[in-house]
Amino acid sequence: MVTIVMIPIQVRYLKGIKDEMKRKNTTQNEYYDQMPFQEELLHANTQIHPFFIPANFIAWLWLKMRKEL
C-alpha cells in the first residue's frame, strides 16, 4: 500500500531534482556537493528508507522508460 501511494510522489521528486540540476546547470555530483547538510539528510531519508525503496525503483524505472531521466 505504501508503495502505491509513494510512486507518484517519488516521480515528482525525481523530476524536480532533474529540473533543478538543469536550471542550475550542474552535474549530479556537483548538485549533491552543493546541497546543504539538512537537505542532503532529507534526500537520503527519502531514497534509503526501507518502505520507499520499491517506490523509488518503480518511479526511476517509469521515468527511464519514458526517457525523462
LUMLUMDREN-2810 file (N, C-alpha, C; in Angstrom, 1 decimal):
<atoms>
<atom><aa>M</aa><ch>A</ch><at>N</at><xx>0.8</xx><yy>-1.2</yy><zz>0.0</zz></atom>
<atom><aa>M</aa><ch>A</ch><at>CA</at><xx>0.0</xx><yy>0.0</yy><zz>0.0</zz></atom>
<atom><aa>M</aa><ch>A</ch><at>C</at><xx>0.9</xx><yy>1.3</yy><zz>0.0</zz></atom>
<atom><aa>V</aa><ch>A</ch><at>N</at><xx>1.9</xx><yy>1.3</yy><zz>0.8</zz></atom>
<atom><aa>V</aa><ch>A</ch><at>CA</at><xx>2.8</xx><yy>2.4</yy><zz>0.9</zz></atom>
<atom><aa>V</aa><ch>A</ch><at>C</at><xx>3.5</xx><yy>2.7</yy><zz>-0.5</zz></atom>
<atom><aa>T</aa><ch>A</ch><at>N</at><xx>3.8</xx><yy>1.6</yy><zz>-1.1</zz></atom>
<atom><aa>T</aa><ch>A</ch><at>CA</at><xx>4.5</xx><yy>1.7</yy><zz>-2.4</zz></atom>
<atom><aa>T</aa><ch>A</ch><at>C</at><xx>3.6</xx><yy>2.4</yy><zz>-3.5</zz></atom>
<atom><aa>I</aa><ch>A</ch><at>N</at><xx>2.3</xx><yy>2.0</yy><zz>-3.5</zz></atom>
<atom><aa>I</aa><ch>A</ch><at>CA</at><xx>1.4</xx><yy>2.5</yy><zz>-4.5</zz></atom>
<atom><aa>I</aa><ch>A</ch><at>C</at><xx>1.2</xx><yy>4.0</yy><zz>-4.2</zz></atom>
<atom><aa>V</aa><ch>A</ch><at>N</at><xx>1.1</xx><yy>4.4</yy><zz>-3.0</zz></atom>
<atom><aa>V</aa><ch>A</ch><at>CA</at><xx>0.9</xx><yy>5.8</yy><zz>-2.6</zz></atom>
<atom><aa>V</aa><ch>A</ch><at>C</at><xx>2.2</xx><yy>6.6</yy><zz>-2.9</zz></atom>
<atom><aa>M</aa><ch>A</ch><at>N</at><xx>3.4</xx><yy>6.1</yy><zz>-2.7</zz></atom>
<atom><aa>M</aa><ch>A</ch><at>CA</at><xx>4.6</xx><yy>6.8</yy><zz>-2.9</zz></atom>
<atom><aa>M</aa><ch>A</ch><at>C</at><xx>5.1</xx><yy>6.9</yy><zz>-4.3</zz></atom>
<atom><aa>I</aa><ch>A</ch><at>N</at><xx>4.7</xx><yy>6.1</yy><zz>-5.2</zz></atom>
<atom><aa>I</aa><ch>A</ch><at>CA</at><xx>5.2</xx><yy>6.1</yy><zz>-6.6</zz></atom>
<atom><aa>I</aa><ch>A</ch><at>C</at><xx>5.0</xx><yy>7.5</yy><zz>-7.2</zz></atom>
<atom><aa>P</aa><ch>A</ch><at>N</at><xx>3.8</xx><yy>8.1</yy><zz>-7.2</zz></atom>
<atom><aa>P</aa><ch>A</ch><at>CA</at><xx>3.6</xx><yy>9.4</yy><zz>-7.8</zz></atom>
<atom><aa>P</aa><ch>A</ch><at>C</at><xx>4.4</xx><yy>10.5</yy><zz>-7.1</zz></atom>
<atom><aa>I</aa><ch>A</ch><at>N</at><xx>4.6</xx><yy>10.4</yy><zz>-5.8</zz></atom>
<atom><aa>I</aa><ch>A</ch><at>CA</at><xx>5.4</xx><yy>11.3</yy><zz>-5.1</zz></atom>
<atom><aa>I</aa><ch>A</ch><at>C</at><xx>6.8</xx><yy>11.2</yy><zz>-5.5</zz></atom>
<atom><aa>Q</aa><ch>A</ch><at>N</at><xx>7.3</xx><yy>10.0</yy><zz>-5.6</zz></atom>
<atom><aa>Q</aa><ch>A</ch><at>CA</at><xx>8.7</xx><yy>9.8</yy><zz>-6.0</zz></atom>
<atom><aa>Q</aa><ch>A</ch><at>C</at><xx>9.0</xx><yy>10.3</yy><zz>-7.4</zz></atom>
<atom><aa>V</aa><ch>A</ch><at>N</at><xx>8.0</xx><yy>10.1</yy><zz>-8.3</zz></atom>
<atom><aa>V</aa><ch>A</ch><at>CA</at><xx>8.2</xx><yy>10.5</yy><zz>-9.7</zz></atom>
<atom><aa>V</aa><ch>A</ch><at>C</at><xx>8.3</xx><yy>12.0</yy><zz>-9.7</zz></atom>
<atom><aa>R</aa><ch>A</ch><at>N</at><xx>7.5</xx><yy>12.7</yy><zz>-9.0</zz></atom>
<atom><aa>R</aa><ch>A</ch><at>CA</at><xx>7.5</xx><yy>14.2</yy><zz>-9.0</zz></atom>
<atom><aa>R</aa><ch>A</ch><at>C</at><xx>8.9</xx><yy>14.6</yy><zz>-8.3</zz></atom>
<atom><aa>Y</aa><ch>A</ch><at>N</at><xx>9.3</xx><yy>13.9</yy><zz>-7.3</zz></atom>
<atom><aa>Y</aa><ch>A</ch><at>CA</at><xx>10.5</xx><yy>14.3</yy><zz>-6.6</zz></atom>
<atom><aa>Y</aa><ch>A</ch><at>C</at><xx>11.7</xx><yy>14.1</yy><zz>-7.6</zz></atom>
<atom><aa>L</aa><ch>A</ch><at>N</at><xx>11.8</xx><yy>13.0</yy><zz>-8.3</zz></atom>
<atom><aa>L</aa><ch>A</ch><at>CA</at><xx>12.9</xx><yy>12.8</yy><zz>-9.2</zz></atom>
<atom><aa>L</aa><ch>A</ch><at>C</at><xx>12.9</xx><yy>13.8</yy><zz>-10.3</zz></atom>
<atom><aa>K</aa><ch>A</ch><at>N</at><xx>11.7</xx><yy>14.1</yy><zz>-10.9</zz></atom>
<atom><aa>K</aa><ch>A</ch><at>CA</at><xx>11.6</xx><yy>15.1</yy><zz>-11.9</zz></atom>
<atom><aa>K</aa><ch>A</ch><at>C</at><xx>12.1</xx><yy>16.5</yy><zz>-11.4</zz></atom>
<atom><aa>G</aa><ch>A</ch><at>N</at><xx>11.7</xx><yy>16.8</yy><zz>-10.2</zz></atom>
<atom><aa>G</aa><ch>A</ch><at>CA</at><xx>12.1</xx><yy>18.1</yy><zz>-9.6</zz></atom>
<atom><aa>G</aa><ch>A</ch><at>C</at><xx>13.6</xx><yy>18.2</yy><zz>-9.4</zz></atom>
<atom><aa>I</aa><ch>A</ch><at>N</at><xx>14.2</xx><yy>17.1</yy><zz>-9.0</zz></atom>
<atom><aa>I</aa><ch>A</ch><at>CA</at><xx>15.7</xx><yy>17.1</yy><zz>-8.8</zz></atom>
<atom><aa>I</aa><ch>A</ch><at>C</at><xx>16.3</xx><yy>17.3</yy><zz>-10.2</zz></atom>
<atom><aa>K</aa><ch>A</ch><at>N</at><xx>15.9</xx><yy>16.6</yy><zz>-11.2</zz></atom>
<atom><aa>K</aa><ch>A</ch><at>CA</at><xx>16.4</xx><yy>16.7</yy><zz>-12.6</zz></atom>
<atom><aa>K</aa><ch>A</ch><at>C</at><xx>16.2</xx><yy>18.1</yy><zz>-13.1</zz></atom>
<atom><aa>D</aa><ch>A</ch><at>N</at><xx>15.1</xx><yy>18.7</yy><zz>-12.9</zz></atom>
<atom><aa>D</aa><ch>A</ch><at>CA</at><xx>14.8</xx><yy>20.0</yy><zz>-13.4</zz></atom>
<atom><aa>D</aa><ch>A</ch><at>C</at><xx>15.7</xx><yy>21.1</yy><zz>-12.7</zz></atom>
<atom><aa>E</aa><ch>A</ch><at>N</at><xx>15.9</xx><yy>20.9</yy><zz>-11.4</zz></atom>
<atom><aa>E</aa><ch>A</ch><at>CA</at><xx>16.7</xx><yy>21.8</yy><zz>-10.6</zz></atom>
<atom><aa>E</aa><ch>A</ch><at>C</at><xx>18.2</xx><yy>21.7</yy><zz>-11.1</zz></atom>
<atom><aa>M</aa><ch>A</ch><at>N</at><xx>18.7</xx><yy>20.5</yy><zz>-11.4</zz></atom>
<atom><aa>M</aa><ch>A</ch><at>CA</at><xx>20.0</xx><yy>20.3</yy><zz>-11.9</zz></atom>
<atom><aa>M</aa><ch>A</ch><at>C</at><xx>20.2</xx><yy>21.0</yy><zz>-13.2</zz></atom>
<atom><aa>K</aa><ch>A</ch><at>N</at><xx>19.2</xx><yy>20.9</yy><zz>-14.1</zz></atom>
<atom><aa>K</aa><ch>A</ch><at>CA</at><xx>19.2</xx><yy>21.6</yy><zz>-15.4</zz></atom>
<atom><aa>K</aa><ch>A</ch><at>C</at><xx>19.2</xx><yy>23.1</yy><zz>-15.2</zz></atom>
<atom><aa>R</aa><ch>A</ch><at>N</at><xx>18.4</xx><yy>23.6</yy><zz>-14.3</zz></atom>
<atom><aa>R</aa><ch>A</ch><at>CA</at><xx>18.2</xx><yy>25.0</yy><zz>-14.1</zz></atom>
<atom><aa>R</aa><ch>A</ch><at>C</at><xx>19.5</xx><yy>25.6</yy><zz>-13.5</zz></atom>
<atom><aa>K</aa><ch>A</ch><at>N</at><xx>20.2</xx><yy>24.8</yy><zz>-12.6</zz></atom>
<atom><aa>K</aa><ch>A</ch><at>CA</at><xx>21.5</xx><yy>25.3</yy><zz>-12.1</zz></atom>
<atom><aa>K</aa><ch>A</ch><at>C</at><xx>22.7</xx><yy>25.0</yy><zz>-13.0</zz></atom>
<atom><aa>N</aa><ch>A</ch><at>N</at><xx>22.4</xx><yy>24.2</yy><zz>-14.0</zz></atom>
<atom><aa>N</aa><ch>A</ch><at>CA</at><xx>23.4</xx><yy>23.8</yy><zz>-15.0</zz></atom>
<atom><aa>N</aa><ch>A</ch><at>C</at><xx>24.6</xx><yy>23.1</yy><zz>-14.2</zz></atom>
<atom><aa>T</aa><ch>A</ch><at>N</at><xx>24.3</xx><yy>22.1</yy><zz>-13.4</zz></atom>
<atom><aa>T</aa><ch>A</ch><at>CA</at><xx>25.3</xx><yy>21.3</yy><zz>-12.7</zz></atom>
<atom><aa>T</aa><ch>A</ch><at>C</at><xx>25.1</xx><yy>19.8</yy><zz>-13.0</zz></atom>
<atom><aa>T</aa><ch>A</ch><at>N</at><xx>26.2</xx><yy>19.1</yy><zz>-12.8</zz></atom>
<atom><aa>T</aa><ch>A</ch><at>CA</at><xx>26.2</xx><yy>17.7</yy><zz>-12.9</zz></atom>
<atom><aa>T</aa><ch>A</ch><at>C</at><xx>25.6</xx><yy>17.1</yy><zz>-11.6</zz></atom>
<atom><aa>Q</aa><ch>A</ch><at>N</at><xx>25.3</xx><yy>15.8</yy><zz>-11.6</zz></atom>
<atom><aa>Q</aa><ch>A</ch><at>CA</at><xx>24.7</xx><yy>15.2</yy><zz>-10.4</zz></atom>
<atom><aa>Q</aa><ch>A</ch><at>C</at><xx>25.7</xx><yy>15.3</yy><zz>-9.2</zz></atom>
<atom><aa>N</aa><ch>A</ch><at>N</at><xx>27.0</xx><yy>15.1</yy><zz>-9.4</zz></atom>
<atom><aa>N</aa><ch>A</ch><at>CA</at><xx>27.9</xx><yy>15.2</yy><zz>-8.3</zz></atom>
<atom><aa>N</aa><ch>A</ch><at>C</at><xx>28.0</xx><yy>16.6</yy><zz>-7.8</zz></atom>
<atom><aa>E</aa><ch>A</ch><at>N</at><xx>28.1</xx><yy>17.6</yy><zz>-8.7</zz></atom>
<atom><aa>E</aa><ch>A</ch><at>CA</at><xx>28.1</xx><yy>19.0</yy><zz>-8.3</zz></atom>
<atom><aa>E</aa><ch>A</ch><at>C</at><xx>26.9</xx><yy>19.4</yy><zz>-7.5</zz></atom>
<atom><aa>Y</aa><ch>A</ch><at>N</at><xx>25.7</xx><yy>18.9</yy><zz>-8.0</zz></atom>
<atom><aa>Y</aa><ch>A</ch><at>CA</at><xx>24.5</xx><yy>19.2</yy><zz>-7.3</zz></atom>
<atom><aa>Y</aa><ch>A</ch><at>C</at><xx>24.4</xx><yy>18.7</yy><zz>-5.9</zz></atom>
<atom><aa>Y</aa><ch>A</ch><at>N</at><xx>24.8</xx><yy>17.5</yy><zz>-5.7</zz></atom>
<atom><aa>Y</aa><ch>A</ch><at>CA</at><xx>24.8</xx><yy>16.9</yy><zz>-4.3</zz></atom>
<atom><aa>Y</aa><ch>A</ch><at>C</at><xx>25.9</xx><yy>17.5</yy><zz>-3.5</zz></atom>
<atom><aa>D</aa><ch>A</ch><at>N</at><xx>27.0</xx><yy>17.9</yy><zz>-4.1</zz></atom>
<atom><aa>D</aa><ch>A</ch><at>CA</at><xx>28.1</xx><yy>18.6</yy><zz>-3.3</zz></atom>
<atom><aa>D</aa><ch>A</ch><at>C</at><xx>27.7</xx><yy>19.9</yy><zz>-2.8</zz></atom>
<atom><aa>Q</aa><ch>A</ch><at>N</at><xx>26.9</xx><yy>20.7</yy><zz>-3.6</zz></atom>
<atom><aa>Q</aa><ch>A</ch><at>CA</at><xx>26.4</xx><yy>22.0</yy><zz>-3.2</zz></atom>
<atom><aa>Q</aa><ch>A</ch><at>C</at><xx>25.2</xx><yy>22.0</yy><zz>-2.2</zz></atom>
<atom><aa>M</aa><ch>A</ch><at>N</at><xx>24.6</xx><yy>20.8</yy><zz>-2.1</zz></atom>
<atom><aa>M</aa><ch>A</ch><at>CA</at><xx>23.4</xx><yy>20.7</yy><zz>-1.2</zz></atom>
<atom><aa>M</aa><ch>A</ch><at>C</at><xx>23.7</xx><yy>20.9</yy><zz>0.2</zz></atom>
<atom><aa>P</aa><ch>A</ch><at>N</at><xx>23.0</xx><yy>21.7</yy><zz>0.9</zz></atom>
<atom><aa>P</aa><ch>A</ch><at>CA</at><xx>23.2</xx><yy>21.9</yy><zz>2.4</zz></atom>
<atom><aa>P</aa><ch>A</ch><at>C</at><xx>23.0</xx><yy>20.6</yy><zz>3.1</zz></atom>
<atom><aa>F</aa><ch>A</ch><at>N</at><xx>23.6</xx><yy>20.5</yy><zz>4.3</zz></atom>
<atom><aa>F</aa><ch>A</ch><at>CA</at><xx>23.6</xx><yy>19.2</yy><zz>5.0</zz></atom>
<atom><aa>F</aa><ch>A</ch><at>C</at><xx>22.1</xx><yy>18.8</yy><zz>5.3</zz></atom>
<atom><aa>Q</aa><ch>A</ch><at>N</at><xx>21.3</xx><yy>19.7</yy><zz>5.8</zz></atom>
<atom><aa>Q</aa><ch>A</ch><at>CA</at><xx>19.9</xx><yy>19.3</yy><zz>6.1</zz></atom>
<atom><aa>Q</aa><ch>A</ch><at>C</at><xx>19.1</xx><yy>18.8</yy><zz>4.9</zz></atom>
<atom><aa>E</aa><ch>A</ch><at>N</at><xx>19.3</xx><yy>19.4</yy><zz>3.8</zz></atom>
<atom><aa>E</aa><ch>A</ch><at>CA</at><xx>18.6</xx><yy>18.9</yy><zz>2.6</zz></atom>
<atom><aa>E</aa><ch>A</ch><at>C</at><xx>19.2</xx><yy>17.6</yy><zz>2.1</zz></atom>
<atom><aa>E</aa><ch>A</ch><at>N</at><xx>20.5</xx><yy>17.4</yy><zz>2.3</zz></atom>
<atom><aa>E</aa><ch>A</ch><at>CA</at><xx>21.1</xx><yy>16.2</yy><zz>1.9</zz></atom>
<atom><aa>E</aa><ch>A</ch><at>C</at><xx>20.6</xx><yy>15.0</yy><zz>2.8</zz></atom>
<atom><aa>L</aa><ch>A</ch><at>N</at><xx>20.4</xx><yy>15.3</yy><zz>4.1</zz></atom>
<atom><aa>L</aa><ch>A</ch><at>CA</at><xx>19.9</xx><yy>14.3</yy><zz>5.0</zz></atom>
<atom><aa>L</aa><ch>A</ch><at>C</at><xx>18.4</xx><yy>14.0</yy><zz>4.6</zz></atom>
<atom><aa>L</aa><ch>A</ch><at>N</at><xx>17.6</xx><yy>14.9</yy><zz>4.3</zz></atom>
<atom><aa>L</aa><ch>A</ch><at>CA</at><xx>16.2</xx><yy>14.7</yy><zz>3.9</zz></atom>
<atom><aa>L</aa><ch>A</ch><at>C</at><xx>16.2</xx><yy>13.8</yy><zz>2.6</zz></atom>
<atom><aa>H</aa><ch>A</ch><at>N</at><xx>17.1</xx><yy>14.2</yy><zz>1.7</zz></atom>
<atom><aa>H</aa><ch>A</ch><at>CA</at><xx>17.2</xx><yy>13.4</yy><zz>0.4</zz></atom>
<atom><aa>H</aa><ch>A</ch><at>C</at><xx>17.6</xx><yy>12.0</yy><zz>0.7</zz></atom>
<atom><aa>A</aa><ch>A</ch><at>N</at><xx>18.6</xx><yy>11.8</yy><zz>1.5</zz></atom>
<atom><aa>A</aa><ch>A</ch><at>CA</at><xx>19.0</xx><yy>10.4</yy><zz>1.9</zz></atom>
<atom><aa>A</aa><ch>A</ch><at>C</at><xx>17.8</xx><yy>9.6</yy><zz>2.5</zz></atom>
<atom><aa>N</aa><ch>A</ch><at>N</at><xx>17.1</xx><yy>10.2</yy><zz>3.4</zz></atom>
<atom><aa>N</aa><ch>A</ch><at>CA</at><xx>16.0</xx><yy>9.6</yy><zz>4.0</zz></atom>
<atom><aa>N</aa><ch>A</ch><at>C</at><xx>14.9</xx><yy>9.2</yy><zz>3.0</zz></atom>
<atom><aa>T</aa><ch>A</ch><at>N</at><xx>14.6</xx><yy>10.0</yy><zz>2.0</zz></atom>
<atom><aa>T</aa><ch>A</ch><at>CA</at><xx>13.6</xx><yy>9.7</yy><zz>1.1</zz></atom>
<atom><aa>T</aa><ch>A</ch><at>C</at><xx>14.0</xx><yy>8.6</yy><zz>0.1</zz></atom>
<atom><aa>Q</aa><ch>A</ch><at>N</at><xx>15.3</xx><yy>8.4</yy><zz>-0.1</zz></atom>
<atom><aa>Q</aa><ch>A</ch><at>CA</at><xx>15.8</xx><yy>7.5</yy><zz>-1.0</zz></atom>
<atom><aa>Q</aa><ch>A</ch><at>C</at><xx>16.2</xx><yy>6.1</yy><zz>-0.4</zz></atom>
<atom><aa>I</aa><ch>A</ch><at>N</at><xx>16.5</xx><yy>6.1</yy><zz>0.9</zz></atom>
<atom><aa>I</aa><ch>A</ch><at>CA</at><xx>17.1</xx><yy>4.9</yy><zz>1.5</zz></atom>
<atom><aa>I</aa><ch>A</ch><at>C</at><xx>16.1</xx><yy>4.2</yy><zz>2.5</zz></atom>
<atom><aa>H</aa><ch>A</ch><at>N</at><xx>15.0</xx><yy>4.9</yy><zz>2.9</zz></atom>
<atom><aa>H</aa><ch>A</ch><at>CA</at><xx>14.1</xx><yy>4.3</yy><zz>3.8</zz></atom>
<atom><aa>H</aa><ch>A</ch><at>C</at><xx>13.5</xx><yy>3.0</yy><zz>3.2</zz></atom>
<atom><aa>P</aa><ch>A</ch><at>N</at><xx>13.5</xx><yy>1.9</yy><zz>4.0</zz></atom>
<atom><aa>P</aa><ch>A</ch><at>CA</at><xx>13.0</xx><yy>0.6</yy><zz>3.5</zz></atom>
<atom><aa>P</aa><ch>A</ch><at>C</at><xx>11.6</xx><yy>0.6</yy><zz>2.9</zz></atom>
<atom><aa>F</aa><ch>A</ch><at>N</at><xx>10.7</xx><yy>1.4</yy><zz>3.4</zz></atom>
<atom><aa>F</aa><ch>A</ch><at>CA</at><xx>9.4</xx><yy>1.5</yy><zz>2.9</zz></atom>
<atom><aa>F</aa><ch>A</ch><at>C</at><xx>9.3</xx><yy>2.1</yy><zz>1.5</zz></atom>
<atom><aa>F</aa><ch>A</ch><at>N</at><xx>10.3</xx><yy>3.0</yy><zz>1.2</zz></atom>
<atom><aa>F</aa><ch>A</ch><at>CA</at><xx>10.3</xx><yy>3.7</yy><zz>0.0</zz></atom>
<atom><aa>F</aa><ch>A</ch><at>C</at><xx>11.1</xx><yy>3.1</yy><zz>-1.2</zz></atom>
<atom><aa>I</aa><ch>A</ch><at>N</at><xx>12.0</xx><yy>2.2</yy><zz>-0.9</zz></atom>
<atom><aa>I</aa><ch>A</ch><at>CA</at><xx>12.8</xx><yy>1.6</yy><zz>-1.9</zz></atom>
<atom><aa>I</aa><ch>A</ch><at>C</at><xx>12.1</xx><yy>1.0</yy><zz>-3.1</zz></atom>
<atom><aa>P</aa><ch>A</ch><at>N</at><xx>11.0</xx><yy>0.2</yy><zz>-2.9</zz></atom>
<atom><aa>P</aa><ch>A</ch><at>CA</at><xx>10.3</xx><yy>-0.2</yy><zz>-4.1</zz></atom>
<atom><aa>P</aa><ch>A</ch><at>C</at><xx>9.7</xx><yy>0.9</yy><zz>-4.9</zz></atom>
<atom><aa>A</aa><ch>A</ch><at>N</at><xx>9.1</xx><yy>1.9</yy><zz>-4.2</zz></atom>
<atom><aa>A</aa><ch>A</ch><at>CA</at><xx>8.5</xx><yy>3.0</yy><zz>-4.9</zz></atom>
<atom><aa>A</aa><ch>A</ch><at>C</at><xx>9.6</xx><yy>3.8</yy><zz>-5.6</zz></atom>
<atom><aa>N</aa><ch>A</ch><at>N</at><xx>10.8</xx><yy>4.0</yy><zz>-5.0</zz></atom>
<atom><aa>N</aa><ch>A</ch><at>CA</at><xx>11.9</xx><yy>4.7</yy><zz>-5.7</zz></atom>
<atom><aa>N</aa><ch>A</ch><at>C</at><xx>12.3</xx><yy>4.0</yy><zz>-7.0</zz></atom>
<atom><aa>F</aa><ch>A</ch><at>N</at><xx>12.4</xx><yy>2.7</yy><zz>-6.9</zz></atom>
<atom><aa>F</aa><ch>A</ch><at>CA</at><xx>12.8</xx><yy>1.9</yy><zz>-8.0</zz></atom>
<atom><aa>F</aa><ch>A</ch><at>C</at><xx>11.8</xx><yy>1.9</yy><zz>-9.2</zz></atom>
<atom><aa>I</aa><ch>A</ch><at>N</at><xx>10.5</xx><yy>1.8</yy><zz>-8.8</zz></atom>
<atom><aa>I</aa><ch>A</ch><at>CA</at><xx>9.4</xx><yy>1.8</yy><zz>-9.8</zz></atom>
<atom><aa>I</aa><ch>A</ch><at>C</at><xx>9.4</xx><yy>3.2</yy><zz>-10.4</zz></atom>
<atom><aa>A</aa><ch>A</ch><at>N</at><xx>9.5</xx><yy>4.3</yy><zz>-9.6</zz></atom>
<atom><aa>A</aa><ch>A</ch><at>CA</at><xx>9.5</xx><yy>5.6</yy><zz>-10.2</zz></atom>
<atom><aa>A</aa><ch>A</ch><at>C</at><xx>10.7</xx><yy>5.9</yy><zz>-11.1</zz></atom>
<atom><aa>W</aa><ch>A</ch><at>N</at><xx>11.8</xx><yy>5.4</yy><zz>-10.7</zz></atom>
<atom><aa>W</aa><ch>A</ch><at>CA</at><xx>13.0</xx><yy>5.6</yy><zz>-11.5</zz></atom>
<atom><aa>W</aa><ch>A</ch><at>C</at><xx>12.8</xx><yy>4.8</yy><zz>-12.9</zz></atom>
<atom><aa>L</aa><ch>A</ch><at>N</at><xx>12.3</xx><yy>3.6</yy><zz>-12.8</zz></atom>
<atom><aa>L</aa><ch>A</ch><at>CA</at><xx>12.1</xx><yy>2.8</yy><zz>-13.9</zz></atom>
<atom><aa>L</aa><ch>A</ch><at>C</at><xx>11.1</xx><yy>3.4</yy><zz>-14.9</zz></atom>
<atom><aa>W</aa><ch>A</ch><at>N</at><xx>10.0</xx><yy>3.9</yy><zz>-14.3</zz></atom>
<atom><aa>W</aa><ch>A</ch><at>CA</at><xx>9.0</xx><yy>4.6</yy><zz>-15.1</zz></atom>
<atom><aa>W</aa><ch>A</ch><at>C</at><xx>9.6</xx><yy>5.8</yy><zz>-15.8</zz></atom>
<atom><aa>L</aa><ch>A</ch><at>N</at><xx>10.3</xx><yy>6.6</yy><zz>-15.2</zz></atom>
<atom><aa>L</aa><ch>A</ch><at>CA</at><xx>10.9</xx><yy>7.8</yy><zz>-15.8</zz></atom>
<atom><aa>L</aa><ch>A</ch><at>C</at><xx>12.0</xx><yy>7.4</yy><zz>-16.8</zz></atom>
<atom><aa>K</aa><ch>A</ch><at>N</at><xx>12.7</xx><yy>6.4</yy><zz>-16.6</zz></atom>
<atom><aa>K</aa><ch>A</ch><at>CA</at><xx>13.7</xx><yy>5.9</yy><zz>-17.5</zz></atom>
<atom><aa>K</aa><ch>A</ch><at>C</at><xx>13.1</xx><yy>5.4</yy><zz>-18.8</zz></atom>
<atom><aa>M</aa><ch>A</ch><at>N</at><xx>11.9</xx><yy>4.6</yy><zz>-18.6</zz></atom>
<atom><aa>M</aa><ch>A</ch><at>CA</at><xx>11.2</xx><yy>4.1</yy><zz>-19.8</zz></atom>
<atom><aa>M</aa><ch>A</ch><at>C</at><xx>10.6</xx><yy>5.3</yy><zz>-20.6</zz></atom>
<atom><aa>R</aa><ch>A</ch><at>N</at><xx>10.2</xx><yy>6.3</yy><zz>-20.0</zz></atom>
<atom><aa>R</aa><ch>A</ch><at>CA</at><xx>9.6</xx><yy>7.5</yy><zz>-20.7</zz></atom>
<atom><aa>R</aa><ch>A</ch><at>C</at><xx>10.7</xx><yy>8.4</yy><zz>-21.1</zz></atom>
<atom><aa>K</aa><ch>A</ch><at>N</at><xx>11.9</xx><yy>8.1</yy><zz>-20.9</zz></atom>
<atom><aa>K</aa><ch>A</ch><at>CA</at><xx>13.1</xx><yy>8.9</yy><zz>-21.3</zz></atom>
<atom><aa>K</aa><ch>A</ch><at>C</at><xx>13.1</xx><yy>10.3</yy><zz>-20.7</zz></atom>
<atom><aa>E</aa><ch>A</ch><at>N</at><xx>12.6</xx><yy>10.4</yy><zz>-19.4</zz></atom>
<atom><aa>E</aa><ch>A</ch><at>CA</at><xx>12.5</xx><yy>11.7</yy><zz>-18.7</zz></atom>
<atom><aa>E</aa><ch>A</ch><at>C</at><xx>13.7</xx><yy>11.9</yy><zz>-17.8</zz></atom>
<atom><aa>L</aa><ch>A</ch><at>N</at><xx>14.5</xx><yy>10.8</yy><zz>-17.6</zz></atom>
<atom><aa>L</aa><ch>A</ch><at>CA</at><xx>15.7</xx><yy>11.0</yy><zz>-16.8</zz></atom>
<atom><aa>L</aa><ch>A</ch><at>C</at><xx>17.0</xx><yy>10.8</yy><zz>-17.6</zz></atom>
</atoms>
